């Protein structure tokens, strides 16, 4: 008995589709390559997610995290609207219908916490964090980053301070310099640069476990300038030099701009000379700024 022509054509089409379907390992390799090359767009990430999820395996977890990262960070110019919300939707889809071979890890939940924070849903971010603790995973400083930023953005710096100084150590998690820098910026944004200075000295005195870096110092220096505390800003800049921390272009720019606005041109010239001695980029531009401010004075 012959095979009907329509059935034969359908069978061939099915075989061609199976032949064209990429294997799980091929998809994972493609995702990694394009992510690291910067060529993985949010639209591509969505298509690859749909292709990978039905055949995902335990080793697919890393590739899935990369796809979620790309979707969650979709720029406003992208055709993908509201990337954080869409990434959460993909996460829920995995939990609802995904391959049970894929066990989502700490990195996955960290991505989702970041999404909730960017959505303005700090409550859901902490709920997701609670699930991490309930699962018994060992948390690290990175998992707290988005929560701390959101707390500080909402002017809840006291709560953020409590997390860094008390809660994180209780969980066996050592705050890193990024954790402290978020607090420093949050305090300075609230015009509490003196409190930020106390925290900075706490970092210095903390037996070297988390010494401040150039960003830490620059944040507080800039905070003092914004509050009109020129002498404190200049003194802290000198303290940074004494501690062996080399200023970067951002630090020098903040210093020269702040000193010029305060008509402290002698100090500004001294800072500029340090920059020239260190052959820093943009020194000439800042020199021009100093001349301009001097003429205005």
N, C-alpha and C positions, 0 to 999 in steps of 0.2 A: 504494500500500500504506500503510495507516494506521500511525501510531506507537502501540505498546502503551501503555496508560494508565500502567502502572507506570514505564516508561522515561521518559515525558513528565513525571511527577511528580518522578522522580529528577533529571532535567535541570533542572527549575525550582528544585529545592532547591539544586543545585550552583551555579546562577546567583545565587541569593539569597546563598549563602555567600560567593561571590566579591565580590558587591556590598557585603556587610557588612564584608569584610576591609579593615582600614585600611591605607593606603599607608605606605611606609617613612618618608616625610617627616612624615606625620601622627603616627606613633608617636614619632618623635624629638622632635617639638614637644611632644607630650603628656608625654613623660617629663621633658623639661627643665622644663616648667611645673609639674608636680606635685612634682618634686624641690625646686625653689626655693621652692615654696609650703609645703613640709613635709608634703604630703599623700600622698606615695608610700610605701605600707607595704611591708614585705618580701614579703607575699603578692602584692600587685599587681606588684611588681618581677619576681617569678618568672613570673607570667602574661605580662607584657609582654616579658620576655626570650624566652619560647617563641614569641611572636608576631613579634618583630622578627628573631630570628636567621636564619630561612630566607630572608628577603628583604633582609638587611642589605647595606649598601653602604659604601664607604670613609668617607663622612661619618657613618656610624652609630656610629663608634668612641666619640665623646664620650657618646652616650646609653647605650651598653653599659657604659661606665665608671661612669656614675651608677647604673645598675641593680646592678652588682657592689658598689658602695659601700653601697647601701641594704641589700642582702642580708648583706654582711659585718658590718654594724653592727646586725643584728637584735637588739632587746632580749630579755631573758629572758622577758618577758611576752608576746612574740610567739608565734604558732603555728609560726613557723619556728624549728626547733631547730638550734643550733650553726651560726650564720650564717657564721663564717669557713670552716668545712669545706665548707659548701654553696657558698659563693662560689668556692672552689678547684675544686669539682666542675664548676661552670658554666664556669670558665676552661678546664679540661681538655676539656670538651665542645666548646667553641669550637675548640680546637686539633685535636680529633679529627674533628669533623663540620661545623664551622661554615662559613659562606660565606667563600671564599678572598679575596673582595674586602676583607674587614675585616682590616687589619694592626694587631695589638695594639701599643700604644705604651708609653712609659716610665711613664705614669700607670697603665696597666693592671697592669703588673708591680709598681709600687709598692703598689697595692691588695693584690695577692696576697702580697707580702712581709709586709705588715701582717697579713694573715690567718694566715700561717704563724707569725708571732711571737705572735699571740694564742692560737694553738693550742698554744703551748709548743714549737714545732718551729723553733728558731733555726737548726738545721742546714739545713733546707729553705729558710729565708729567705735564708741566705747562698748556697745553691745557685741560687736564683732571681736573686739579685744577680749571681752569676757569669755567668748567661746574658745579663744586660744588658750586662756588659762584653764578652762574646764577640760580641754583636751590634754592638759598636762605638758604642753610644749614649753621648752625653755626659751624665754623671750630674750631679745637683744635690744640694744639701744635704737637700732633702725626702726623697729616696730613702733616706737613711741614718737618718732619724728613728726608725722602728720598730726597726731593728737596734740602735741605740744604747740605746734604752729597755730592750729585752730584755736586752742585755748587762749594763746597770746593775742591772736587777731580779734578775739571777742573780749579782750581786756581782762581775762581771767588769769592774770599772771600768778596770783597767789596759789591757785590750783595747780598751775604748771610747775611752780616752785616745789610744791608738796610732792608731786610725782617724781621730779628729778632728785630731790634731796632725801626723800623718805621711801616712797613707794618702789622706785626702781631698785635701790639697794635691798629692800625686803624681798624682792623677787629674784635676788641674785644677779641683777643686771647692773653693770657699771655704766653710768652716764658717760658719753664721750664728749668731745669738744663741740660737736654740732648741737648736742642737747643743751649745753650751757650757752652757746651762742644764740640759740633761739630765745632763751630766757633773757639774755642781755639785751637783745633787740626789743623784746616785749616790754621790758622795764623802761628802756630809753624812749620807746614810742609813747609811753604813758607819762613822759617827762619825769621819770624817777631814776635819773642817771646816777645819783648818789647811791641808791640801792644797787644799781648795776655795778658800781665800783666796788661795793662790799663783796658782791658775788665774785667779781674778778679777783679780788685779793684772796678770797676763799679758794679759788682755783690755784692761785700761786702757792698758798700755804698748805695745800693738800698733799704734801709729800710727793709731788710729781706724778700723781696718778692720772691727772687730766690737766696739764698745764695749758694756759690760754695761748692762742696763736695770734697771728696778725689780724685776723678777722675779729677776734674777741676784743682786742685792744681798739681797733679802728671803730667798732660799733659804739663803744663807750665814749671815745674821743668825739665822735660825731654827735653823740647825744649831748655831751657837755656844751658843744658849740651851739646846738639848737636851743639850749636853755640859757645861752648867754654867759656860760661859765668858762670864759676864755682861759684864765689862769689854770683852772683844773684840767682843761683839755691839753694845754701845753705841758703841764707837769706830768700828766699820764703818758704823753708822747715820749717824754724824756725817760720815764720809767720803763717803757717798752724797749727803748734803746739800751738801757742799763741791764735789762733782762736778756739781752742778746737776740731780740726779735727784730728782724729786718723789715722796715716798712715797705709796702708795695705802692704802686701808683695810686691806688684808691686812697690809701692813708695820706700820702703826700698831697693829693688833690684836696682832700677834706681839710688838712691842716692849713695849706696856703690860702684856700678860699675862706675858711673861717677866720684866720688871722687878718687877712686883708679887710674883710667886712668889719672886723673889730678895730680897724686902724692900727693894728699891732704890726706895722710893716718891718720893724727891726727883727722881730721873731720870724716873720714870714721870709725875710731874706736869708736868715740863718738856715731855715728848713730847706729853702730852695738850693742853697749852696751844698747842703748835704746830698740832695738829690743829684746835683750836677757832679759832685765828687764820686757818687756811686754809678754815674753814667746811666741813670734811669731814663727810660723813654718818656716822652712828653715833658721833659724838664724845660725845654725852650717855650713850649706852649704855656706852661705855668709861669715862666718868667714873664711872658707877655701879659698874663693876667695880673701879676704883681705890679708891673709898670702901669697898667691901666688903673688899678686901684689907687696907686700912689698919686697919679695925676688927678683922680677924682677927689682925693683928700686935699 
